[in-house]
């Protein structure tokens, strides 16, 4: 039996992101992964602006390098200006795995969870590892094990919504030469093809009117090639399939993200058509919202109730995302009957206000949490990217968040008074005095580790917000009095 503070099930991007956040916050974490090695399929390949901001706030952009930029996004296959970054999931996982394990996360590949139970104040997991059964205990467990989540099956929480009625077949194929197609709607169906720099072509196809039946295995390449020929008239059977799968328009959302000591994040908490990369980005942002909160609670620095804000905030975000994905699925996979709607939406997207609205919704940059404490227009939003001048020189907001701590920012350039107020929280909140390169900003702000603003001054002191989001004052990392 091994005992850890937090058990994370699943070492995909969401589980690895969460593991890194937990370690950054000082929590002991073990990650149990069924696979014996890293993912080899490209899978999700789009990172949006909010996710890139988050990676920047953890110092990961330099490690990522300079991924290709795609300046065109889409809504239901209708294109509009939306900057995105194209990063294969293999690279995203590689980046996050190195980060999480470098911070001390215990990653155990080849460990398949088969049972779990809650015993007193512990979650006990039974996994099958390379050498046989492996019992693991933790104070908390987070299921990050994807749309076919074992943790969700074992817990059996309420998971309302709809199963898939339509699906797309998808493959990475080498050795074929077909025209690039960006959401090309043909008479018989939808065809998508994009050739990568390495010569591999990503193929996706849907036949109008075709329904999604239950699948126990992935589709064969022959099945995909037959559908591709019926839709496009092209024969791709001579190609070499590197990976084939199917994904449908299921739309389900857990009624609760938290079940006592067991929580869910990513596709384990919500199922949706992975359109435009929203599923991956939604899951990564789940992990960042949960990680710092769970670390504070696990350390004894904050009360258990802080975890309830994870469900309140992220469930509302997912509900909105799933609604927009459901709309996009109808526009993308519907037959000729949706053409009038697509035509009208195409006219609307040309308007700047509509484009900005859709861009903010898809990228996650317009997320505003209900943090209470007044009606200032910045409350609940992510902190704008600003150039700051401190006594140590120029810096950016992202750099201030690299340690995964809260930031009490005094833009008067002094900071002495706020430093005294925040001193009892100094083990989890940094007080920074700076001058900002921007107009119309409040005198001071309290920024959570995930970059969202939860207090602005000088309306009143920050003590209430500090206590609400960062727990009891005067607590050290072991939960004792300082």
N, C-alpha and C positions, 0 to 999 in steps of 0.2 A: 504494500500500500504506500503510495506517495501522496503527500498532502501539499496543496497549493492554495493560494488565495483565490485565484480565478482560473477556471477551466474554460478555454475557448475550443469549440468543436468546429473544425474546418479551417484549412490553411489556404483558402483562396484570397483574393485581394481584400475582402471585407474582414476576414479573420485575422489576416496579417496586419492590416491597418489598426484593428482594435488591439492586438497584442502589443504593437509599438506604442500606442497611446497609453495603455495600462502601464507599461514599463517606464514610459516617460513620467508618469504620475507616481511612480514608486511602488506599484503593486506587483506582487509575484504572480507569474502567469505561465501556464502550460498550454500548448496548442496541440490538439489531437487531430491528425489528418489520416484519412483512409488511404489516400494515394501513397505510393512508395517513392514517388519522385515529383518534380515540378511538372506543371501542365505543359503540354507541347503544342496544343491547338491555339490558334490566334484568338478565337472567341471574341469577347468584347474588345473593341479597338478604339473607342472614342472617349476622350477625357474633356470635360467641359470647364468653363472658366472658373466656377466656384471650386471645383476639385483642384485645379491648378493653383489657385490661391492657397488652398489648404496644404498642398504639397510644399509650396513656397514657405508657408509658416512653420514647416518642420524641417526646412533646410534640404529638401529632397530634389528641388528643381535642377540644381547643378549636377546631381548624380544622374538625373534622367537624361541630361544632354539637351539636344535641340530636336525634338520630334517634329515631323512634318505638320504644317498648319493647314487645315482645311477651312477656307473662308466661307463655305456655303453649308448651311444646315438645311433642315427641312421640317415641315409639319405635315405628317401624313403623306410624305412624298412630294409636297409642294415646296420648292426651294425658296430660301431667303437668306440674307446675310446673317451668319452666326459663326463666329470664330470657334473652331474646335481643334483639338490636337489628336493626331492619330498615333496611338501607342498600342501595339499588340498586347493582349493580356499576359502573354509570356513575359514581356518586359516589365509590366506593372507588378506582377508577382515577384519577379526577380528583385526589383528595387525594394519592395516592401518586406520581402523575406530577409534581405541583407540588413535592412534598417532594424526590424524587430529583433532578430537574433543578435545583432550588434549591441542592442540595448539590454540583452540578457533574457529574452523570451526563450522558453524551453520548447522547441519544436520537435514533435515526435511523429515522423512519417510512418506509414504502415500500421497505424493504430485505428482500428475501426470500432466505433462505439456501438455496443449491442444492447446495453441496458443502463438505466440510471434510476436513482431514487433519492429522495430527500430524507435525511436522517438527522433529526434535531436541527442544528444550525449548520449542517454540511450537506453538500450534494455529492453523492457517491456514484461514480461512473464505472462500468465494467467495459473495458475495451479488449479487443483481440489484437495483440501486437505480434511482431515477428517471432517471439518466443513463446506465445500462448497468451492466456488471459492476463490482463493488467488492470488491477483496481486502482482508481485514482479518486482522491477526494479534494474538494475545494469549497470555499465559502459561497462562491457564486459560480454559475455556469452560463455561458452565452452560446447559443446555437447560431453559427455563421456558416452552416453547411448546405446552403443553396436551396433551390426550389424543391428538391426531393429530400428535404431535411429529415435525417434520422431523429434528431432531437425533437422536432415538431411531431413526428409520428409517435414517439414514446410518451411525450407529454399530452398529446391529443388536445390542444387548445381549440377554442372556437375559431374557425377560419372561413368566414363567410365570403361569398362571391360566386364566380362562375368558372367552370372548367372550359378548356379550349374548345371552340367550335370550328376554328380555321387554323391553318398552320402554314408555315413556310419551310421548305426544305433548303438546307444550306450545306455547302461544302467548300473546302479549299482544294483546288485541283491544279496539278502541274501538267505541263505538256499540251495545253489547249490554246487556241487563238480565236477568241470571240470578241466582238466589239464591247467596249465598256458601255455599261448601261446604268443610268442613275434613275432608279424607280420608273422604269419604262413600262407603261401600261399598254399592253397589246390586246388584240381581240380576245384571246383565250386566257390571259392572265397577266401577272406581274413578273417582270424579269429584272434582276439586278446582277451586274457583273463589274468587278473592279480588279484590274491587274496590278499586283504589287511590284515593287522594284526587284524583288527576287524572282520574278517570273511566275509566281503562283497567282492564280485567279480565284477570287472569292465569288462564288455563285450562290444566288438565292432565287427561288422560284415559288410562285403560288398560282394555282389554277382557280379561276373564279368559280364559285359554287362548290368547290371541293370541301368536304368536311373533315375535321380532325377526329380520328378514332383513337381509342386507347392504345398506347405503345408500351411494350415491355422491353423493346430493344430499339436501337437507332435504325433509321432507314438505310437501305442499301444504296450504293452508288447507282446501280441500275435503275432503281426507283426514281432517283433524282434525275438521271439522264433522260428517262422516258418522259417525265414531266417537262423538263427543259425543252425537249424536242417538240412536244405538243404545243408549248407556248411560243417558242421562238422559231421552230423549224430547223434548228441547228443540232448536229450530232456531236456530242462531247464524250462519247463512249471510249475514245482512244486516249482520253486523259488519265492521269494517275491521281486517284483520290487520296489526299493526305488526311482528310477528316470529313466525316459526313454526320449531320445531325438534323433534327427537326425541332422547331419551337413554335408554340401556338399562342393564341390570344387569350389564354386563361387570365382571369382578373380577380385575384383574391387578396384579402388583407386581414391579418390577424386582428381579432377584436381587442386583444391586449398584448403589448410587447413585453410585458413583465408578468411572470407567474411566480411570485415569491422570490426565491433565490435563482430562478431560471429566467433568462432574458433571451430575446431574439433580435437579430440584425440582418440586413441585406435580404436576399431572396428567401431566406428561411422565414422572414416576417411578411413578405409580400411577393405575389407572383404576378407577372405582367409580361406582355410582349416586349422583348428587349429591343425597342426601337430607338434609334438615334443615340444609343449608349446610355439612356436614362437609367436603366436598371443598375448598371455598375456604379454610376455616379451617385445614385440614391443610396446604395448600400455603403459606399465609402463614407458618405456624409453621415449615415447612421452611426458608423463606428466612431467617428470623431466626436459626435454629440455625446455618445455613451461613455467613451473611454475615460475622459477626465473626471466625469461624475463617479463612475464605478471605482476609479482609483482612489478618490477622496473618501468614499464610503468604506472601501476595503481597508484603508489605512486608519480608519477610525476618526478621521478629521471632520467628516460631515455626516449628518444623520441619514439613515436608510431612506427617508422620504425623498431625498434628492433624486433618487432613481426614478421616482414617479414622473418627474419632469421629462425624462427621456421619452416615455410613451406619449405624454401630452404633446410634446413638440414634434417628434418624428412621425407619429401616426397621422397627424394633421397634414404634414408635408406629403407623406405617401398617398393619402387619400386624394390629394389634388393631382399628384403625378399620375396615379392610376386612372383618374378621370380623363386627363389629357391623352394618355396612351390609348385608352378605350376609344376616344374620338379619332385618334390617328389610325387605329386599326380599322375602323369603319371606312375611313377615307382611302386607306392604302389597299385593303383587301376586298373592298366592295367592288361589284361589277359595274356595268354601265349605268346602273341606277344612281350611283353617287357622283356622276360627272357634273350635274348642275351645281351640286354643293361645292365640288372642287373648283369649279369655275368662279363662283362668287368668292370663295375663300382666297383664291389666287389674286383677285382684285383687291381684297382687303389687306392682304399681306404686303402689298406694294405701299401701303400707308405707313409712315414712320412710326406712328404711335402703336399700331398693331404689331409691327415687326419688333419693336422694343419690348412690348408686353410678352410676346411669345418667346423672345430670346431670354428674357429674365426668368420666365417660368421653366423653360427647358434646361437652362444652364444652372439654375439654383441660386442665381445672384439676387433674386428678388425675395428670398425667404425672410420673413419677419416673424420671430417668435413672440408670443404673448408673455412678456416678462414683468408686466405690471409696472408699478412705480412711476406713473405719470404718462403724459401723452407727447413727449418730445418726439419729433419726426425720426430721430435716429434710434430710439429705443427698440431693441429687438432685431435690428438689422445688423448685418456684418459690418465691421469697421471699415470705412473707406481706405483705400491705399493712399497713404500720405508720406511725404518726405518730412522727417522730423530733424530738428537740430537740438542736441543735448550737450551737456558739458563734455561728453566724450566724442562729439562730432556728429556727423549726419548718420541717420539710420532710417529704417522703414518699419511700419507696423508689423509686417511679417517677421522681421528679425527679432522684434520684442517678444514674439510668441513662440520662439524656437524651443524654449525649455518646457513648453506645455503648462505654463502657469498663467494665472490671471494677471492682468496689467491694469493698475490704477494710474491713469495718464493725466498729468496736470499740465495743461497747455498754457498756464500763466507763466511758465518758465521757472517757477519757484519750487513747489513740491514739498516744502518743509512741513506745512500744516497737515497735508494729506499723509505724509510719511508717518507722522505721529499717530494719526487715526488708524492707519492700516497696520501699524506695528504688530498687533496681536495675530495678524494673518500673514506675517512676513515669510512663513515657511511655505506658503502656497500662492502668494500674490506679490508681484514686484511693483513698486511705486516708481514712476518715471516722470521727471520734469523735463519738458521740452517746449520748443516753439514750433508750430506747424506751418507748413507752406500751404496755406489755404484760408479762405475767409468763411465767416459764418459758423464757425465751430464753437461748441460750448467750452466753458473754462476747464472742465475736467470730465473724464469718462472712466467707467469701470468696464473692462473688456474681459470676457470669459476666455478660457484657453482655446475654444473653437472659433474665436474671432467675433462673437456677437456682443453687442453693447447692452449692458443691463442696468446702467445708471449713468446719468449726466448731471453735472453740477453747473451752477451753485445752488440748485433748487433746494437741497438739504444735504446733510452729510451722507456719506456712503455706507455707514455702519449697517443699516438694514439690508442693503443689497449684498454686502460682504458676508453677512451672517446667512442670508438665504442661499447664496450660490457657493460659498466656500466654507460653510459650517461654523462650528463654535470657535470663538477666538481662543488663542493661547493653547492650541493642541499641536503636538509634534507628530512626526510621521509614524510613531508607534501608538498614537492615540492617548498618550499621557500628557499631563499638564507641562507647559514650558516654564 
